[in-house]
Amino acid sequence: AQKITQTQPGMFVQEKEAVTLDCTYDTSDPSYGLFWYKQPSSGEMIFLIYQGSYDQQNATEGRYSLNFQKARKSANLVISASQLGDSAMYFCAMRVRGNNRLAFGKGNQVVVIP
Amino acid sequence: KAGVTQTPRYLIKTRGQQVTLSCSPISGHRSVSWYQQTPGQGLQFLFEYFSETQRNKGNFPGRFSGRQFSNSRSEMNVSTLELGDSALYLCASSLAASSGNTIYFGEGSWLTVV
């Protein structure tokens, strides 16, 4: 069974600074995908970025980048130039081959302060 | 392009009643999954439907059921509601279960059982 671990406590981040959110995962399947989602207090789960296990390069989407270290089984999210609207819960999730079932971590709370 | 649409957004039910939640996936997406999110248990997978067939099921009692229609719209039903069923129910859609397909979520349905 796959497992996602997010252990950082809530974080306060200064506006315009970068923030790194940690995610480690465990799976025995060599084919998997890693996702990061943002969930503001409204509840909507917003897709941020995706990394496939066979992707050679780290994924980037605008201000979001994923630091994928396969050997260490980590997939950390980096948000550059934080904005007030980035205040939310952030979830790391994994899907294994041929399966749309996502396993989620507990999430990281981020609060951006001016 | 319209996103994943869930209705209703908020609802209050009494113990013992039943509830039906609806999800319209992104146009062209054939896979629909449902998740329950509570503060104590986090995000838990309920089930996935693909082309009107349940393909995956999480560890929930039989009171939780779902279905998918020919237009890929999906409904989930919870019968004999319990206080512990109070949660945010999230629907997700994807083209299919392959490693490159992104999974998108809706805004969720907030269910309160009193």
Interface residues (C-beta under 8 A of the other chain):
Chain A: S31 Y32 G33 F35 Y37 S42 G43 E44 M45 I46 F47 Y50 G52 S53 Y54 F91 A93 R95 R97 G98 N99 N100 R101 L102 A103 F104 K106 G107
Chain B: S31 S33 Y35 G42 L43 F45 E48 F50 R55 N56 G58 L88 L90 A92 S94 A97 S98 S99 G100 N101 T102 I103 Y104 F105 G106 E107 G108 W110
